[in-house]
Amino acid sequence: MKNNFCRFLRRFFVPPDLQVPPLPPSEEDEVAEMVTGWHPFDGPLEEIPIGRKGMIKVYGDPSVTYSKKGVARVSKEFARRLHTVPAELLPGYHRRIYMHRLCSPYFREALRRARMVAPSYEFKKIGCFNPRHMRHDKRRPLSDHTWAVAFDINAAANRAFYRKEKDPLPFEKGWESFSDLPEAVVKVFEELGFQWGGRWGAKAGFCDPMHFSLRT
């Protein structure tokens, strides 16, 4: 009886243990976890191609020929390696894209992750297959767009330029005047094996923030 009376008194005079719930993760914490905590992506490639020889070995030789007007064309054999991905399979995008079959799973996964880490970013226009030389100059090698493994995202807001030494590096103060791509979007593409043109010309030289290519 005495023990019951003591327990009754403690309910009123002895404060209970304070259990402070943990603070919910901030938006920055959630994004950081999503960017760096992905499970390894099991794509069809044993490894991402290295250089031009690696691209030909993995993706095939486009065997480019030219029309009388100088328009570049890939061979029919190589064209069989490409296919059209409908818009409903491209998260956050509203148009179909013609791309290499081996590249397709990586690009679709990149868009899926991009929608998770940057849901407010709008993919307005994405260019891919375009048989041509780099920078439209026949003196240069063929562009990765010829293989349909390169993507130009929102070109109007991420135009190529020649970086000067005083220009900011990606995501430094002032970079937003050169590109509207969120850093989280760039990171998910890079983690899946895409090379980003925004890192070209690190000190001074050609920089292409719109460009992503599945190669190293």
BAFIPA-813830 format. One record per residue (C-alpha): x, y, z; residue in three letters; residue number from 0. Coordinates in steps of 0.001 Angstrom, whole numbers, plus 500000, padded with zeros to 6 digits. Layout:
N
<pt><c1>X</c1><c2>Y</c2><c3>Z</c3><code>ALA</code><pos>NUM</pos></pt>
...
This chain:
216
<pt><c1>500000</c1><c2>500000</c2><c3>500000</c3><code>MET</code><pos>0</pos></pt>
<pt><c1>502855</c1><c2>502342</c2><c3>500923</c3><code>LYS</code><pos>1</pos></pt>
<pt><c1>504603</c1><c2>501692</c2><c3>497585</c3><code>ASN</code><pos>2</pos></pt>
<pt><c1>501454</c1><c2>502490</c2><c3>495665</c3><code>ASN</code><pos>3</pos></pt>
<pt><c1>501096</c1><c2>505776</c2><c3>497573</c3><code>PHE</code><pos>4</pos></pt>
<pt><c1>504732</c1><c2>506722</c2><c3>496766</c3><code>CYS</code><pos>5</pos></pt>
<pt><c1>504218</c1><c2>506061</c2><c3>493077</c3><code>ARG</code><pos>6</pos></pt>
<pt><c1>501101</c1><c2>508217</c2><c3>493210</c3><code>PHE</code><pos>7</pos></pt>
<pt><c1>503048</c1><c2>511139</c2><c3>494713</c3><code>LEU</code><pos>8</pos></pt>
<pt><c1>505875</c1><c2>510856</c2><c3>492159</c3><code>ARG</code><pos>9</pos></pt>
<pt><c1>503377</c1><c2>511422</c2><c3>489368</c3><code>ARG</code><pos>10</pos></pt>
<pt><c1>502864</c1><c2>514960</c2><c3>490659</c3><code>PHE</code><pos>11</pos></pt>
<pt><c1>506209</c1><c2>515949</c2><c3>492180</c3><code>PHE</code><pos>12</pos></pt>
<pt><c1>508897</c1><c2>514140</c2><c3>490184</c3><code>VAL</code><pos>13</pos></pt>
<pt><c1>509247</c1><c2>515438</c2><c3>486579</c3><code>PRO</code><pos>14</pos></pt>
<pt><c1>509312</c1><c2>512711</c2><c3>483919</c3><code>PRO</code><pos>15</pos></pt>
<pt><c1>512448</c1><c2>512119</c2><c3>481853</c3><code>ASP</code><pos>16</pos></pt>
<pt><c1>512569</c1><c2>514624</c2><c3>479033</c3><code>LEU</code><pos>17</pos></pt>
<pt><c1>512802</c1><c2>512906</c2><c3>475664</c3><code>GLN</code><pos>18</pos></pt>
<pt><c1>513529</c1><c2>515488</c2><c3>473007</c3><code>VAL</code><pos>19</pos></pt>
<pt><c1>512766</c1><c2>514099</c2><c3>469527</c3><code>PRO</code><pos>20</pos></pt>
<pt><c1>515540</c1><c2>514525</c2><c3>466942</c3><code>PRO</code><pos>21</pos></pt>
<pt><c1>515210</c1><c2>517416</c2><c3>464552</c3><code>LEU</code><pos>22</pos></pt>
<pt><c1>513923</c1><c2>516510</c2><c3>461103</c3><code>PRO</code><pos>23</pos></pt>
<pt><c1>516599</c1><c2>516545</c2><c3>458381</c3><code>PRO</code><pos>24</pos></pt>
<pt><c1>516970</c1><c2>519829</c2><c3>456551</c3><code>SER</code><pos>25</pos></pt>
<pt><c1>516345</c1><c2>520097</c2><c3>452836</c3><code>GLU</code><pos>26</pos></pt>
<pt><c1>520122</c1><c2>520295</c2><c3>452294</c3><code>GLU</code><pos>27</pos></pt>
<pt><c1>520661</c1><c2>517092</c2><c3>454292</c3><code>ASP</code><pos>28</pos></pt>
<pt><c1>518009</c1><c2>515258</c2><c3>452306</c3><code>GLU</code><pos>29</pos></pt>
<pt><c1>519471</c1><c2>516355</c2><c3>448982</c3><code>VAL</code><pos>30</pos></pt>
<pt><c1>523012</c1><c2>515450</c2><c3>450063</c3><code>ALA</code><pos>31</pos></pt>
<pt><c1>521861</c1><c2>511975</c2><c3>451109</c3><code>GLU</code><pos>32</pos></pt>
<pt><c1>520026</c1><c2>511457</c2><c3>447844</c3><code>MET</code><pos>33</pos></pt>
<pt><c1>522983</c1><c2>512594</c2><c3>445773</c3><code>VAL</code><pos>34</pos></pt>
<pt><c1>525634</c1><c2>510518</c2><c3>447518</c3><code>THR</code><pos>35</pos></pt>
<pt><c1>523647</c1><c2>507534</c2><c3>448787</c3><code>GLY</code><pos>36</pos></pt>
<pt><c1>522467</c1><c2>505879</c2><c3>445591</c3><code>TRP</code><pos>37</pos></pt>
<pt><c1>522697</c1><c2>502147</c2><c3>445134</c3><code>HIS</code><pos>38</pos></pt>
<pt><c1>525133</c1><c2>501150</c2><c3>442342</c3><code>PRO</code><pos>39</pos></pt>
<pt><c1>523366</c1><c2>501274</c2><c3>439004</c3><code>PHE</code><pos>40</pos></pt>
<pt><c1>523430</c1><c2>497958</c2><c3>437161</c3><code>ASP</code><pos>41</pos></pt>
<pt><c1>523457</c1><c2>499106</c2><c3>433540</c3><code>GLY</code><pos>42</pos></pt>
<pt><c1>524256</c1><c2>497132</c2><c3>430388</c3><code>PRO</code><pos>43</pos></pt>
<pt><c1>527834</c1><c2>498432</c2><c3>430103</c3><code>LEU</code><pos>44</pos></pt>
<pt><c1>530704</c1><c2>496604</c2><c3>431769</c3><code>GLU</code><pos>45</pos></pt>
<pt><c1>532474</c1><c2>499956</c2><c3>431958</c3><code>GLU</code><pos>46</pos></pt>
<pt><c1>532001</c1><c2>503456</c2><c3>430600</c3><code>ILE</code><pos>47</pos></pt>
<pt><c1>533959</c1><c2>503861</c2><c3>427325</c3><code>PRO</code><pos>48</pos></pt>
<pt><c1>537264</c1><c2>505714</c2><c3>427472</c3><code>ILE</code><pos>49</pos></pt>
<pt><c1>538181</c1><c2>507936</c2><c3>424540</c3><code>GLY</code><pos>50</pos></pt>
<pt><c1>537229</c1><c2>507587</c2><c3>420895</c3><code>ARG</code><pos>51</pos></pt>
<pt><c1>538598</c1><c2>504038</c2><c3>420493</c3><code>LYS</code><pos>52</pos></pt>
<pt><c1>536587</c1><c2>502937</c2><c3>423495</c3><code>GLY</code><pos>53</pos></pt>
<pt><c1>533428</c1><c2>504484</c2><c3>422076</c3><code>MET</code><pos>54</pos></pt>
<pt><c1>533831</c1><c2>502660</c2><c3>418765</c3><code>ILE</code><pos>55</pos></pt>
<pt><c1>534517</c1><c2>499378</c2><c3>420569</c3><code>LYS</code><pos>56</pos></pt>
<pt><c1>531477</c1><c2>499689</c2><c3>422852</c3><code>VAL</code><pos>57</pos></pt>
<pt><c1>528961</c1><c2>501696</c2><c3>420837</c3><code>TYR</code><pos>58</pos></pt>
<pt><c1>530016</c1><c2>500707</c2><c3>417319</c3><code>GLY</code><pos>59</pos></pt>
<pt><c1>531466</c1><c2>502557</c2><c3>414329</c3><code>ASP</code><pos>60</pos></pt>
<pt><c1>528974</c1><c2>505050</c2><c3>412861</c3><code>PRO</code><pos>61</pos></pt>
<pt><c1>530781</c1><c2>504797</c2><c3>409483</c3><code>SER</code><pos>62</pos></pt>
<pt><c1>529869</c1><c2>508363</c2><c3>408594</c3><code>VAL</code><pos>63</pos></pt>
<pt><c1>529407</c1><c2>509365</c2><c3>404961</c3><code>THR</code><pos>64</pos></pt>
<pt><c1>528479</c1><c2>512747</c2><c3>403512</c3><code>TYR</code><pos>65</pos></pt>
<pt><c1>525809</c1><c2>513846</c2><c3>401071</c3><code>SER</code><pos>66</pos></pt>
<pt><c1>526571</c1><c2>516187</c2><c3>398165</c3><code>LYS</code><pos>67</pos></pt>
<pt><c1>525560</c1><c2>519049</c2><c3>400438</c3><code>LYS</code><pos>68</pos></pt>
<pt><c1>528000</c1><c2>517875</c2><c3>403078</c3><code>GLY</code><pos>69</pos></pt>
<pt><c1>525412</c1><c2>516494</c2><c3>405494</c3><code>VAL</code><pos>70</pos></pt>
<pt><c1>526846</c1><c2>513702</c2><c3>407675</c3><code>ALA</code><pos>71</pos></pt>
<pt><c1>525026</c1><c2>510369</c2><c3>407814</c3><code>ARG</code><pos>72</pos></pt>
<pt><c1>525605</c1><c2>507222</c2><c3>409855</c3><code>VAL</code><pos>73</pos></pt>
<pt><c1>525428</c1><c2>503772</c2><c3>408274</c3><code>SER</code><pos>74</pos></pt>
<pt><c1>522226</c1><c2>501713</c2><c3>408372</c3><code>LYS</code><pos>75</pos></pt>
<pt><c1>524064</c1><c2>499060</c2><c3>410365</c3><code>GLU</code><pos>76</pos></pt>
<pt><c1>524961</c1><c2>501571</c2><c3>413062</c3><code>PHE</code><pos>77</pos></pt>
<pt><c1>521458</c1><c2>503092</c2><c3>413029</c3><code>ALA</code><pos>78</pos></pt>
<pt><c1>520110</c1><c2>499722</c2><c3>414179</c3><code>ARG</code><pos>79</pos></pt>
<pt><c1>521906</c1><c2>500323</c2><c3>417474</c3><code>ARG</code><pos>80</pos></pt>
<pt><c1>519727</c1><c2>503381</c2><c3>418117</c3><code>LEU</code><pos>81</pos></pt>
<pt><c1>516100</c1><c2>503633</c2><c3>419166</c3><code>HIS</code><pos>82</pos></pt>
<pt><c1>513442</c1><c2>506150</c2><c3>420135</c3><code>THR</code><pos>83</pos></pt>
<pt><c1>512612</c1><c2>506467</c2><c3>423828</c3><code>VAL</code><pos>84</pos></pt>
<pt><c1>509037</c1><c2>507734</c2><c3>424301</c3><code>PRO</code><pos>85</pos></pt>
<pt><c1>508351</c1><c2>510701</c2><c3>426547</c3><code>ALA</code><pos>86</pos></pt>
<pt><c1>506489</c1><c2>508583</c2><c3>429105</c3><code>GLU</code><pos>87</pos></pt>
<pt><c1>509761</c1><c2>506755</c2><c3>429861</c3><code>LEU</code><pos>88</pos></pt>
<pt><c1>511720</c1><c2>509994</c2><c3>430384</c3><code>LEU</code><pos>89</pos></pt>
<pt><c1>510948</c1><c2>511343</c2><c3>433877</c3><code>PRO</code><pos>90</pos></pt>
<pt><c1>510318</c1><c2>515070</c2><c3>433863</c3><code>GLY</code><pos>91</pos></pt>
<pt><c1>510566</c1><c2>515464</c2><c3>430102</c3><code>TYR</code><pos>92</pos></pt>
<pt><c1>507765</c1><c2>515886</c2><c3>427575</c3><code>HIS</code><pos>93</pos></pt>
<pt><c1>509322</c1><c2>514763</c2><c3>424282</c3><code>ARG</code><pos>94</pos></pt>
<pt><c1>510686</c1><c2>511532</c2><c3>422877</c3><code>ARG</code><pos>95</pos></pt>
<pt><c1>514442</c1><c2>511237</c2><c3>422251</c3><code>ILE</code><pos>96</pos></pt>
<pt><c1>516354</c1><c2>509173</c2><c3>419697</c3><code>TYR</code><pos>97</pos></pt>
<pt><c1>519441</c1><c2>507699</c2><c3>421380</c3><code>MET</code><pos>98</pos></pt>
<pt><c1>521818</c1><c2>504730</c2><c3>421533</c3><code>HIS</code><pos>99</pos></pt>
<pt><c1>520252</c1><c2>501620</c2><c3>423052</c3><code>ARG</code><pos>100</pos></pt>
<pt><c1>523172</c1><c2>501089</c2><c3>425447</c3><code>LEU</code><pos>101</pos></pt>
<pt><c1>522995</c1><c2>504672</c2><c3>426644</c3><code>CYS</code><pos>102</pos></pt>
<pt><c1>519244</c1><c2>504733</c2><c3>427162</c3><code>SER</code><pos>103</pos></pt>
<pt><c1>519110</c1><c2>503061</c2><c3>430625</c3><code>PRO</code><pos>104</pos></pt>
<pt><c1>521742</c1><c2>505450</c2><c3>432021</c3><code>TYR</code><pos>105</pos></pt>
<pt><c1>520031</c1><c2>508550</c2><c3>430708</c3><code>PHE</code><pos>106</pos></pt>
<pt><c1>516622</c1><c2>507467</c2><c3>431951</c3><code>ARG</code><pos>107</pos></pt>
<pt><c1>518061</c1><c2>506734</c2><c3>435394</c3><code>GLU</code><pos>108</pos></pt>
<pt><c1>519832</c1><c2>510109</c2><c3>435414</c3><code>ALA</code><pos>109</pos></pt>
<pt><c1>516543</c1><c2>511888</c2><c3>434706</c3><code>LEU</code><pos>110</pos></pt>
<pt><c1>514784</c1><c2>509861</c2><c3>437393</c3><code>ARG</code><pos>111</pos></pt>
<pt><c1>517364</c1><c2>510828</c2><c3>439999</c3><code>ARG</code><pos>112</pos></pt>
<pt><c1>517425</c1><c2>514429</c2><c3>438792</c3><code>ALA</code><pos>113</pos></pt>
<pt><c1>513695</c1><c2>514694</c2><c3>439412</c3><code>ARG</code><pos>114</pos></pt>
<pt><c1>514264</c1><c2>513487</c2><c3>442973</c3><code>MET</code><pos>115</pos></pt>
<pt><c1>517113</c1><c2>515832</c2><c3>443887</c3><code>VAL</code><pos>116</pos></pt>
<pt><c1>515861</c1><c2>518886</c2><c3>441972</c3><code>ALA</code><pos>117</pos></pt>
<pt><c1>512094</c1><c2>518509</c2><c3>441494</c3><code>PRO</code><pos>118</pos></pt>
<pt><c1>511621</c1><c2>522154</c2><c3>440554</c3><code>SER</code><pos>119</pos></pt>
<pt><c1>514170</c1><c2>522132</c2><c3>437706</c3><code>TYR</code><pos>120</pos></pt>
<pt><c1>512470</c1><c2>522024</c2><c3>434318</c3><code>GLU</code><pos>121</pos></pt>
<pt><c1>513949</c1><c2>520043</c2><c3>431437</c3><code>PHE</code><pos>122</pos></pt>
<pt><c1>512629</c1><c2>522174</c2><c3>428600</c3><code>LYS</code><pos>123</pos></pt>
<pt><c1>514616</c1><c2>520906</c2><c3>425626</c3><code>LYS</code><pos>124</pos></pt>
<pt><c1>517125</c1><c2>518076</c2><c3>425255</c3><code>ILE</code><pos>125</pos></pt>
<pt><c1>519085</c1><c2>517401</c2><c3>422063</c3><code>GLY</code><pos>126</pos></pt>
<pt><c1>520848</c1><c2>514102</c2><c3>421364</c3><code>CYS</code><pos>127</pos></pt>
<pt><c1>521482</c1><c2>512418</c2><c3>417996</c3><code>PHE</code><pos>128</pos></pt>
<pt><c1>523149</c1><c2>514759</c2><c3>415508</c3><code>ASN</code><pos>129</pos></pt>
<pt><c1>525832</c1><c2>513364</c2><c3>413148</c3><code>PRO</code><pos>130</pos></pt>
<pt><c1>528379</c1><c2>516146</c2><c3>412854</c3><code>ARG</code><pos>131</pos></pt>
<pt><c1>531880</c1><c2>517260</c2><c3>413777</c3><code>HIS</code><pos>132</pos></pt>
<pt><c1>532743</c1><c2>518973</c2><c3>417048</c3><code>MET</code><pos>133</pos></pt>
<pt><c1>531599</c1><c2>522576</c2><c3>417040</c3><code>ARG</code><pos>134</pos></pt>
<pt><c1>530376</c1><c2>522037</c2><c3>413454</c3><code>HIS</code><pos>135</pos></pt>
<pt><c1>533981</c1><c2>522194</c2><c3>412223</c3><code>ASP</code><pos>136</pos></pt>
<pt><c1>535030</c1><c2>519422</c2><c3>409795</c3><code>LYS</code><pos>137</pos></pt>
<pt><c1>538641</c1><c2>519891</c2><c3>410808</c3><code>ARG</code><pos>138</pos></pt>
<pt><c1>537715</c1><c2>518508</c2><c3>414226</c3><code>ARG</code><pos>139</pos></pt>
<pt><c1>536809</c1><c2>514916</c2><c3>415184</c3><code>PRO</code><pos>140</pos></pt>
<pt><c1>533233</c1><c2>513686</c2><c3>415105</c3><code>LEU</code><pos>141</pos></pt>
<pt><c1>531029</c1><c2>514884</c2><c3>417933</c3><code>SER</code><pos>142</pos></pt>
<pt><c1>529759</c1><c2>512407</c2><c3>420532</c3><code>ASP</code><pos>143</pos></pt>
<pt><c1>526286</c1><c2>513349</c2><c3>419298</c3><code>HIS</code><pos>144</pos></pt>
<pt><c1>527076</c1><c2>511243</c2><c3>416227</c3><code>THR</code><pos>145</pos></pt>
<pt><c1>526949</c1><c2>508147</c2><c3>418469</c3><code>TRP</code><pos>146</pos></pt>
<pt><c1>523709</c1><c2>509360</c2><c3>420094</c3><code>ALA</code><pos>147</pos></pt>
<pt><c1>525279</c1><c2>509148</c2><c3>423564</c3><code>VAL</code><pos>148</pos></pt>
<pt><c1>525576</c1><c2>512899</c2><c3>424159</c3><code>ALA</code><pos>149</pos></pt>
<pt><c1>522827</c1><c2>515191</c2><c3>425411</c3><code>PHE</code><pos>150</pos></pt>
<pt><c1>522486</c1><c2>518968</c2><c3>425344</c3><code>ASP</code><pos>151</pos></pt>
<pt><c1>520184</c1><c2>520089</c2><c3>428150</c3><code>ILE</code><pos>152</pos></pt>
<pt><c1>518396</c1><c2>523432</c2><c3>427997</c3><code>ASN</code><pos>153</pos></pt>
<pt><c1>520862</c1><c2>524937</c2><c3>425541</c3><code>ALA</code><pos>154</pos></pt>
<pt><c1>519362</c1><c2>528423</c2><c3>425756</c3><code>ALA</code><pos>155</pos></pt>
<pt><c1>520272</c1><c2>528708</c2><c3>429450</c3><code>ALA</code><pos>156</pos></pt>
<pt><c1>523560</c1><c2>526761</c2><c3>429265</c3><code>ASN</code><pos>157</pos></pt>
<pt><c1>525328</c1><c2>528065</c2><c3>426186</c3><code>ARG</code><pos>158</pos></pt>
<pt><c1>528891</c1><c2>527080</c2><c3>425351</c3><code>ALA</code><pos>159</pos></pt>
<pt><c1>531521</c1><c2>529762</c2><c3>425850</c3><code>PHE</code><pos>160</pos></pt>
<pt><c1>535252</c1><c2>530273</c2><c3>426034</c3><code>TYR</code><pos>161</pos></pt>
<pt><c1>536176</c1><c2>530524</c2><c3>429676</c3><code>ARG</code><pos>162</pos></pt>
<pt><c1>538537</c1><c2>533282</c2><c3>430748</c3><code>LYS</code><pos>163</pos></pt>
<pt><c1>540827</c1><c2>532984</c2><c3>433743</c3><code>GLU</code><pos>164</pos></pt>
<pt><c1>538696</c1><c2>535437</c2><c3>435711</c3><code>LYS</code><pos>165</pos></pt>
<pt><c1>535470</c1><c2>533535</c2><c3>435021</c3><code>ASP</code><pos>166</pos></pt>
<pt><c1>534040</c1><c2>531489</c2><c3>437930</c3><code>PRO</code><pos>167</pos></pt>
<pt><c1>534397</c1><c2>527726</c2><c3>438066</c3><code>LEU</code><pos>168</pos></pt>
<pt><c1>531229</c1><c2>525625</c2><c3>438241</c3><code>PRO</code><pos>169</pos></pt>
<pt><c1>528963</c1><c2>526574</c2><c3>441148</c3><code>PHE</code><pos>170</pos></pt>
<pt><c1>531231</c1><c2>529308</c2><c3>442402</c3><code>GLU</code><pos>171</pos></pt>
<pt><c1>529775</c1><c2>532782</c2><c3>442919</c3><code>LYS</code><pos>172</pos></pt>
<pt><c1>528739</c1><c2>534156</c2><c3>439536</c3><code>GLY</code><pos>173</pos></pt>
<pt><c1>528451</c1><c2>530750</c2><c3>437838</c3><code>TRP</code><pos>174</pos></pt>
<pt><c1>524675</c1><c2>531159</c2><c3>437643</c3><code>GLU</code><pos>175</pos></pt>
<pt><c1>525175</c1><c2>533662</c2><c3>434816</c3><code>SER</code><pos>176</pos></pt>
<pt><c1>526647</c1><c2>530829</c2><c3>432688</c3><code>PHE</code><pos>177</pos></pt>
<pt><c1>524401</c1><c2>527900</c2><c3>433639</c3><code>SER</code><pos>178</pos></pt>
<pt><c1>521080</c1><c2>527239</c2><c3>435334</c3><code>ASP</code><pos>179</pos></pt>
<pt><c1>521797</c1><c2>523555</c2><c3>436022</c3><code>LEU</code><pos>180</pos></pt>
<pt><c1>521573</c1><c2>522712</c2><c3>439745</c3><code>PRO</code><pos>181</pos></pt>
<pt><c1>524711</c1><c2>521132</c2><c3>441162</c3><code>GLU</code><pos>182</pos></pt>
<pt><c1>522675</c1><c2>518148</c2><c3>442349</c3><code>ALA</code><pos>183</pos></pt>
<pt><c1>521553</c1><c2>517419</c2><c3>438770</c3><code>VAL</code><pos>184</pos></pt>
<pt><c1>525125</c1><c2>517540</c2><c3>437491</c3><code>VAL</code><pos>185</pos></pt>
<pt><c1>526269</c1><c2>515200</c2><c3>440261</c3><code>LYS</code><pos>186</pos></pt>
<pt><c1>523730</c1><c2>512482</c2><c3>439520</c3><code>VAL</code><pos>187</pos></pt>
<pt><c1>524686</c1><c2>512525</c2><c3>435835</c3><code>PHE</code><pos>188</pos></pt>
<pt><c1>528385</c1><c2>512319</c2><c3>436678</c3><code>GLU</code><pos>189</pos></pt>
<pt><c1>527854</c1><c2>509493</c2><c3>439182</c3><code>GLU</code><pos>190</pos></pt>
<pt><c1>526229</c1><c2>507460</c2><c3>436416</c3><code>LEU</code><pos>191</pos></pt>
<pt><c1>529265</c1><c2>507914</c2><c3>434183</c3><code>GLY</code><pos>192</pos></pt>
<pt><c1>528398</c1><c2>511012</c2><c3>432168</c3><code>PHE</code><pos>193</pos></pt>
<pt><c1>531103</c1><c2>513532</c2><c3>431360</c3><code>GLN</code><pos>194</pos></pt>
<pt><c1>529932</c1><c2>517123</c2><c3>431854</c3><code>TRP</code><pos>195</pos></pt>
<pt><c1>531075</c1><c2>519845</c2><c3>429474</c3><code>GLY</code><pos>196</pos></pt>
<pt><c1>530816</c1><c2>522439</c2><c3>432240</c3><code>GLY</code><pos>197</pos></pt>
<pt><c1>534134</c1><c2>521194</c2><c3>433629</c3><code>ARG</code><pos>198</pos></pt>
<pt><c1>535979</c1><c2>521710</c2><c3>430343</c3><code>TRP</code><pos>199</pos></pt>
<pt><c1>538461</c1><c2>524562</c2><c3>430120</c3><code>GLY</code><pos>200</pos></pt>
<pt><c1>539163</c1><c2>524503</c2><c3>433863</c3><code>ALA</code><pos>201</pos></pt>
<pt><c1>541484</c1><c2>527532</c2><c3>433694</c3><code>LYS</code><pos>202</pos></pt>
<pt><c1>540747</c1><c2>528967</c2><c3>430286</c3><code>ALA</code><pos>203</pos></pt>
<pt><c1>539265</c1><c2>527391</c2><c3>427195</c3><code>GLY</code><pos>204</pos></pt>
<pt><c1>536091</c1><c2>525954</c2><c3>425706</c3><code>PHE</code><pos>205</pos></pt>
<pt><c1>533340</c1><c2>525225</c2><c3>428229</c3><code>CYS</code><pos>206</pos></pt>
<pt><c1>529987</c1><c2>523650</c2><c3>427353</c3><code>ASP</code><pos>207</pos></pt>
<pt><c1>527579</c1><c2>523542</c2><c3>430344</c3><code>PRO</code><pos>208</pos></pt>
<pt><c1>524687</c1><c2>522096</c2><c3>428332</c3><code>MET</code><pos>209</pos></pt>
<pt><c1>526646</c1><c2>518974</c2><c3>427345</c3><code>HIS</code><pos>210</pos></pt>
<pt><c1>526607</c1><c2>515508</c2><c3>428930</c3><code>PHE</code><pos>211</pos></pt>
<pt><c1>528175</c1><c2>512467</c2><c3>427264</c3><code>SER</code><pos>212</pos></pt>
<pt><c1>528334</c1><c2>508836</c2><c3>428383</c3><code>LEU</code><pos>213</pos></pt>
<pt><c1>532094</c1><c2>508452</c2><c3>428063</c3><code>ARG</code><pos>214</pos></pt>
<pt><c1>535265</c1><c2>509345</c2><c3>429923</c3><code>THR</code><pos>215</pos></pt>
